[in-house]
Structures are given as C-alpha cells and as structure tokens.
Amino acid sequence: MDWKIVVAALLVTTSATPGLLHAPPNAPPNVDAGLDQHVRAGATVLLDGHESSDPDGQIETYAWQIETPDGERIEPDCPDCARTRFEATTVGTYNVSLTVTDDDGAASTDHLYVTVTADDGPSVSVTGSDQTTSGSSVTFDANATPGSEPITDVSWAVDGKAVQPVDDTTFTRSFADTGSRQITVTVTDDIGRTNSATHQLEVTDPSPDPGNGTTPGPGTPPPNGTTPPSDPVITPDPNPENGTDPPNQGEPGAPPQSPGDGSDGNGTNATLATKYDPAISGPRLVTGDEPLDAAYEVTGAPPASKITRIQWRVNGDPATSAFAIQTTWTPGDHTIEATLFYDDGSSDVARFPDGTTDVVADPAPEPSLSSITTDATRLTGDFIATDGYGNLEDVTVTIDGAQVFDGDYPPQRALQPTRVEDNYRYDDITPETEYTIKLTTTDARNQTRTATRTITTDDGPEILSIGFRNDPVDSYHPRIDSDRYTATHVVKIDLNGYDQHKVSVENLELVDGFRRLDEKSRSYNKDTDILMVTSDWSGHTPGSYYISTAVKTGGETISEKESDFRVTPSPPELRITSPTEGTKRVVQNWAMVVDASQSFDPDGHNLRIDWLEGASSLQQRKWVATLEPTDEAGVRLKDESGAYTEEQDSFLPYYVPRISGIQEETVGPYNGSEDVVMTVQTKSYAFTKNTNRYNITLDARTNSTAVDILSVEKRKVPIEDVEGNNAIKDRLHKWAVKVRVQAGALEDGEHWLTLYNEENPERIYVSEELGDVDLRSSKEKRGLNVTSTAYEVVNESGRVTRKVTEQDTYERLTEDGWVREATTDVVESVEVETKEAEEYTETRRRNFESKSGARRFAGLRDEWSYEGSESYEETEEKIKQRWTRDPAAGRPTGSTRRVVTNPNAYVKQRQYEYTTTEEVTTWKDVSKTITINTTEEETITSVECRQFAGCHVETETVTKVVTKQVTRNIRKQVTETEQTTHSYWAKRARSPSHDFTGETRHHRTEPREYATEYLVNTPVTNTKTRQRYVVSRQITETREKWTFMTEVASLEKARSLAVGEDTRIGTIERDTEWTLSKNETVTEVVRTYDDKENVNTTFATVEGTLVYGPNSGEMRPFSINIELSGYASKDEIIDVAMNRTITCERETGTCHE
C-alpha cells in the first residue's frame, strides 16, 4: 500500500475528530553546497553536498546546476549525485547551485561560487654583454615576469652548474679562461612552475700591448707590421655618472683622426653612433585593467660588448640601466627613451622607430554599483564610473534589460569626464521579485567593463501593532502628574527596507473630549528596521475615547485601524497649605491654621469638605480650619460621585516658616573670583507641644550650580533677642541656611534659595533670591607691551610612503588622500583536508500539543515510539516605555523632553479693597432764596357813560410796590468728606476692615526649574510553563566529512599532497600588502614664520600695569596670555588685551583674567 495514500485516507476519515488536524508542518531540508572555491583554468572542481540534511526526514534527491562565466548552463559529471565534479575551463566566476528535496517533497537551494583565474606561468629573459675578455667582469640582468602566481625563486647557472649571486636579479663575475660560456637563469612561481632563459657569452684574450706599455694613439702604425684589431681601442666615457654625453671624435679638443683609423675616408670619424640606429621596442598604447604593466627593450644596438652604459629615462627622470625595463604606468600621457653610451666615446638616444617617445596609458573604465534601496513601488540606487585617462564616452544602467540611465559624452577628450557619480530609479517593481542591475561603462577606445548586482525585493512595510499601551488613565488636569492622565498611542512598523520618510501616520478623533498633548514623534532603529510613531492623548472626563489610525505609503493607505483608551473616575486631590506661622502671642488660644482651598477634582465634580476631630473650620470660611492643640486632626474631601480622599494625621508636613532676610557673612567689596558667604534666615516660630513630639524638619535646594549649600540648621532664638513681654519667648526657633558662591557669579542670572518641608518637598516651600554684592573692578590699563610671540604654522613635508595589510586601514587611508603605489599578493598558508567516514546514531524527535496526536502519529509509524510528556518554559518579553530622569534606567530610545520640576511653586492670592475718608475745604457755588420789593406799573382800563353823551373808554397808569422771593447763586467756602477706594493682592487682608472682592489669582513664588526626562525601553518578561508530548526514532547513518589534515606554506606543496579523491585543498590564506604614498603637512609651533598665510594661530604674552579700585591711584602689574586665530600683529594683540577683564587677589595682589 502506498504510504501517502494511507495518510490521505486517515486525514479524510478523522477530519471530524477534534485535535487531529494539528500535525506540525513539514520542515524544509537544510542544504549545504559547500564553500566558495578558487582554482586555475583547467582544474577539476570537486562538489560535495553530503552535508545537507533534513530535520524531520531524509534527503531524497540532489540536483546540481552550473552557470559558466559566459552565461552558458552545463552539467557536472553526475548532476543528481551528492558528490560530483566538473572541469573549469573558462576564466571568470562559475555559479553553482544545489537543490535538495526531502521525503515530504520540500526543497531548498544553496549556491557556491567558483572563481577561475588564468593559469599563466612565469617568464624570464637575460640581458648583458655577449663578449668579454678573460679577467674582466661582466654583468647580466634577469627580467622576470610573474604569471598567475607570484615568483618565489630566481636561480643562476653557468654551463649548467648552479651559482649563487648576491642579488637574485643581477649576476656579475669574471672568467679566467677563454671560450664560450652559457649563462642560464631560472624562475620558479608559488606553485612550482618554472621558466628559463639562456645567454651565450664569448670570452677572448685581451688586446696585445704595443711593447712600450702605452696604447697606440690615432695614426700610430701597428707594431712590427701586425694587423690592427678589427675593433679600435676607444677610451671609455670619462664621466659615466654625470648623465652627459662624452665629446664625439672630431669635436674641438678631440684628437686628430686619419682614414687609417676607421674614418670614412672623408676625414670624418666613423663612430658606433653613426653605424647603428637603436630603437625602443614595446607598447606605445597600454590599455586594460590596472595595474598598467609594460616591458620595453632596445633593439638595433651594437653588441653588448660595445656598450658601456644604458640610461633609461621615464617622463624625463632617470630609471634603470639594463637593456630592458619593466614599468607600471599611471593613467595619462608619458615619455620613454634610452641613451646608449658606447666604448668608442660616442652615444646615441633610442626612441620608437618613428622617432617619438610618447606612451599613452589608458586603463579600462571601472564601474561600481553602491547603495541600492527598494520600497513598495520603486527601486533606486547610486553608482560610480571612473576612468583614469578621462575619456568616458558612454555609461548605461539597465534593470532586467530595461535601460534606466544613459549618459553619452562628447567625443572631444577635454569634454569627457574622469568620474561619473549619479543615481537611477526604476518604478513599478513587484514585491518578492529578483531584479538584476547592470552598470556598463565604455571609453573612447571602446574598452567596456560591467558591474552587476542581483537583489530580491521585499514585501513592503508590515504593520506590527497599532494601539494605546497604557490604559486606563485618569482625567486630564494640569495640576496632577502627567503620567496619570497620558495615554500613549503607538504605531509599530517593520519597514522591510522601505524608506521611512515615505511612511506617514494620520490619527482622526472619533469622539469629543480629546486633548492632544503633543505632536507625533518618530523613532527609527536601523538595526531592526523598525519605525515607531507615538503620540500622547488624554480625555477631560471619564469614558472611552476612540481614534482611527491610517498608515500610508506614497499617499496610499496600506492599513487602517480603530483603537481606544479609557478614562476612569479619579478621587479628589487634597491640597493643604499652612498660611500662618502657626503661633499666636496669647498662650491660651494657640492654634495652627490650615487651608484646603487649593484642593480640586480632576473629573470636574463639585467637592464637599468635612473637618474631622481636632480641626474646626473658621466662621464663613469652610475651606480653612484651625487645629486644636492636639497631636492629630483630620479632613475628608468628597466629590459628587461619592469618591473621597481623607487625611487623619498631624498637619505639620504642610508648614514652613517664611524667610525674614539674608545676612552677608563676609565683607566686600570682592574680586570676581572671591567667595561670598551668606546666611538666609526664617522668621521665628513656636508650637504648643514640646519639640520632641511636635516638630518640623526643613532642608534647602538651589536652582544654581554656582551656589554651594554649606549647612541647614534650626536655631533657638535667645530670650534676650525677643522684644517685649512675649509669653512664648522661651520656645521660639528659626532656621538658618548658610551658602557660598563666587562674587562674579552673582552678577549673571538669578540665583534662588528654596527652603522646603522634608515631608512635602515639592509643595511646601518658600524661596528667596540671593541678590548682588559689591564687586571690585579695574579702572585703567597702562603700559601694555607684547613680551613674547609664537606661531602655529603648517608646512609641507614632502611625500610619505606607508605599507598596510588591513583592508579597512587601506580603505580609510585611500579615502583620506593616500595613493596606491604597489600591491603585493602572496599566499600565507594552504590547508589540506582529508575525507573521513564515521557512523553515528541520532535520535530524532517530534513534539505535539496533544497526547492523542502524539500517540496516533507513533501508532501509524513503526519506527517512531511515544516517549511521554515534558514541561518547558516559554518566555515572552515585552517592552514597556516610560519617561525617567535616569537614562540608565532602561534602554534609551533617543527621545527626550524638558519638564518643569516645580510646577506647584505658586501661592494663591486674593484681591482686597478698602476705602479712605478725607476732609477737603473748597469754594462752591450755593443757591439762596431772598425777598425783595419792586415797583410795577399797571394800566387800568374803564368805561364811563353819561346821559346824552354816551360811553367812552378811559385808560389810567398807576404805580405800586410788589414783594417777591428770588433765588441767587453765591460763592461760599465749604468743608466736605471725600472717599477713595484702594485695592491690592495678598494671601490675607492687611487689616480686618479690608474687604475681599471675590477675585483670586495664583502667583509664582520661585522661578521655574527644568529637568530632562528620557524615554527608555524597559523589558518585561513573562514566563509560562507549557506541556508537550514527544515521539522519537533512532537513525544510524554513515557520514563522510572533510577534516583538517595539515597546513603548508605553498599551493605547490598542497597540490602534491591532494592527489587522491580522499584529499583536497581547503582554505587558502592570502595576505595583500599595499604600498601607499601621500604628500603630508606638518603643524608645529615656532617663533618665526616664512609666510603669514601658513599661520594657524598666534600666541602672545602681554604685560602691563592696572590702575585698580576702589582706591584711586592703586597700581598693580599684570601679565596675561593671548591666543588668536590666524596671524595677528602687535597692535591687534594689544587691542585684544585692552578689552580683557582683569581682577586682583586681595591677599597676594596677583592680577589675572
């Protein structure tokens, strides 16, 4: 029966049974393709995937795939074997992948990279004379070139017999016998490959002497009729080291010549320089990757026996004196030539065949892909393309074949860049997708180099959590601790490589009554790639408060969630102060007064106060009570919801006596550096109980770092110091605080002293400012003179060479301006490994959450057995954040805030008013009624009738006296009473007759003091004990593994040991040494300077006389040091000294700044 079919059938038939669908998922296999390898072209590469394993089963199949440096896919000898091999024939990097599949069908893949380098051997040539005479010394030079491995040995042989010269590359000796000699040089590289070069030398007898011990001059016939030698004897260069050519024959001062002496028959000397036309052979254009190495030699020259010296010049500077030269060019245009000095005194200059000396060193461009960043929709990156010769023509960047950057540059070299540093962008990327970025650079000579990077995009930001972390809280109120009412909202995001600046968080209030305490703050941990966005909230009244949070990337919402916090009812806050000194002069009615009017309810409820036994409220002032002369009294504060706060104890923690004054213990005037000692004293006070039972303890603090508190003590007031017949004079005490401070410090800023009750330091205190003192001061400076000067100067020190072997040191120095001169790469050690087989037995286990599940699994598989249950602990760690003044109380998040440490430093004041009466004498206009007599005329009209005459009207005017009353205004001096209303703010009325207006205010009694709080993470762990059920099985296998066998010093030795299938070459340790150079500068302090521009700092000493106060005419000498940036003249130094503040010590008379 097929096993998989049985499992499927069991799952179907038991799907309705609870607990049987919770089998643990299959774990994928662990694949191991082996370590990366470095080999030479043509070597056989061994592949071993036998270290792969499966945690819950066994490996079923192996699949090897190989991609060559050309992108071609090939197969190893056995593509489905655990061990296989292939032949690496192409120079470059092979990408080898191994995919293993377990017995449940899960697969995993691993990669290794095989770097293949060219297998070039070393080469060597010999230069030197091909003729010499017996007894004469002759020198030969070996010009060795390494191949793919460094050269480790150079050996010489003469006629097949080994010789040992002093210098490996130069061999000098003389030969006693004439004849032919064969000079052989052999070079050996690090892996044992050799190469040899042979040079033929003819040794002859020296030229015969003419008989008189002199050398025949020009025109002298051969002695005894002998035939002259074929080569004339020429006087060598008289000054071969001065770099100048000797005078040619025929020049002024040269001896006369005749046709019989080798002339051309026309009277002109036929020198070797006229017979030969030497030229330089070697590349005139050097390209490729740096270092730009090239070899040059002289061709067409006379035999080496005719050449006395060769002087190569590179860029005009003398170089080697061998027949050939090996040089490493720096990018740019250069010159090379060789001057040949012959044994006939003539010389010649060898150039390239066309008569030029120019060499162009044009390295291939160097591309570099630096940082690559991805977010949800975009891929961006930076790149650098450099060309030492400065002839970049084209720079392109492609992503999966799509071109995202193209830089074309003009064909004129003057317009072509040496370095291109830019960035690129690719939009609309897909999460969890592989992208290949390729940077291609091409220069004007069509040299192309490419840099490639492959990345896999992530799945974008992941929202880990959104919500409030401290819930519930109290109602907001500015007079309680902010930790009580602050609800902190936290959004935690795993960015997964996304740019944090492109993530935004928006919070929307869903109900009324919110109070936002601060703006959002962000913190980013680059090690974990976690972004935290926090904001602080509060609510005004009890209830639930909801906000909606939207997380956006690039303006698009990726997550939205509602969260809430609860505000719970708070009990009333009892605030008690003692507004009096606590004593009265009448012994029979002593009482301490306490005031609870500053109490409040954070929830805004109305409060009711009840004074308990030992305390009774004052008439018409229910919030103020007097305490009976007992040890204890009580008060209860209750709000509308029924919550209450009660205190039943002594109220002495709420009392502190007021400050009466400050006494200066030392005598001024003072120098700024002198100490001033002051004593701050309180008013006297007394209590009804003896001091052993009824007492207070006070202490002091200051807001200034310049103030030292020397002592805080309670003093008994002497009876003789108490004025009048005071009944409590024997019980009076007061507190005294002695402080010390520099006199000069009192001139700057405010310096406060605070005296507080130790049982209530933050609420019950009094403060006083220390004030100023009388300071001495300088009046005038005379006779200033600069007595000494010195200068800090920067000087060039030339080129400095340094050798380093550490990669980070090399990178740091090159970034700091050091230039690489040479690179040496040698093999330090090679490990040889051997293959061993071992048999081992392994117990494999599986864990289940339920006992039935474990038993059922074991029952269906014969090889598995049920082992029972076991307990294990599971620890969960959560991070709690809190604000603290101690940064070491947790792990700092980097967030800080400034808080006021004395927020309650206020006293409640009332507004009182009173009226004053004053009599004022003044002149006033007064109205008065009087009786007067006046005459008035009255006209009386009458009608008179007569018989027969008729009637007629008669008019008569009469005068009469009339009495009247009239009102008149008169000016009179009067005395009146005038009333004026006055008002003031105070804690209590200055007189019982003064009336409270009903207005109150809070007045700060000391300046605000600040402290820095740190937001820290505090880990909180929660450990739970859990139960699991175990099944197990035994597996016995034979495993082969590679183990260390030995370590040798060279690859040649290692290859001679790793000859069978059971041995191989392991780790190769190489050491790279870089030779760096740099033009450095030296900074030093000197008395004189060469150039003002090189002066960094001027130092000077100034002496003079100070006209010192307060006594006019008091003279004191002084000396001060001046330090000014850059160069300063004498006048500038004296101007600075005139503005310095100088004080003098009272005891010694010494003056200083």
Buried (B, 14 or more C-beta within 10 A) or exposed (E): EEEEEEEEEEEEEEEEEEEBEEBEEBBBBBBBBBEEBEBBBEBEBBBBBBBBBBEBBEBBEBBBBBBBBEEEEBEBEBBEBBBBBBEBEBBEBBBBBBBBBBBBEBBBEBEBEBBBBEBBBBBBBBBBBEBBBBEBEBBBBBBBBBBBBBBBEBBBBBEEEEEEBEEBBBBEBEBEEBEEBEBBBBBBBBBBBEBEBEBEBBBEEEEEEBEEEEEBEBEBEEEEEEEBEEBEEBEEBEEBEEEEBBEBBBEEEBEEBEEEBBBEEEEEBBBBBEEBEBBBBBBBEBBEEBEBEBBBBBEEBBEBBBBBBBBBBBBEEEBBBBBBBBBBBBBBEBEBBBBBBBBBBBBBBBBBEEEEBEBBBBBBBBBEBEEBBBBBBBBBBBBBBBBBBBBBBBBBBBBBEEEBBEBEBEEEBEEBBBEBEEBBEBEEBEEEEEBEBBBBBBBBBEBEBEBEBEBEBBEBBBBEEBBBBBBBBBBBBEEBEBEBBBBBBBBBBBBBBBBBEBBBBEBEBEEEBBBEBEEBBBBBEEEEBBBBBBBBBBBBBBBEBEBEBBBBBBEEEBBBBEBBBBBEBBBBBBBBBBBBBBBBEEEEEBBBBBBBBBBBBBBEBEBEBBBBEBBBBEEEEBBBBBBBEEEBBBBBBBBEBEBBBBBEEBBBBBBBBEBEEBEBEEEBBBBBBBEBBBBBBBBBBBBBBEEEEBEBEBBBBBBBEBBBBEEBEBEEBEEEEBEEEBEBBEBBBBBBBBBBBBBBBBEEEEBBBBBBBEBBBEBBBBBBEBEEBEBBEBEEBEEBEBEEBBBBBEEEEEEEEBEBEEEEBBEEBBEEEBEBBEEEEEBEBBBBBBBEEEEEEEEBEBEBBBBEBBBBBBEEEEEBEBBEEEEEEEEEEEBEBBBBEEBEEBEBBEBEEEEEBBBBBBBBBBBBBBEEEEEEEEEEEEEEEEEEEEEEEEEEEEEEEEEEEEEEEEEEEEEEEEEEEEEEEEEEEEEEEEEEEEEEEEEEBEEEEBEEEEEEEEEEBBBEBEEEBBBBEEEEEEEEEEEBBBBBBEEEEEEBEBEEBEBBEBBBBBBEBBEEEBBBBBEBEEEEEBBBBBEEEEEEEEEEBEEEEBBEBBBBBBBBBBBBBEEEEEEBEBEBEBEBEEBBEEEBBBEBBEEEEBBBEEEEEEBEE
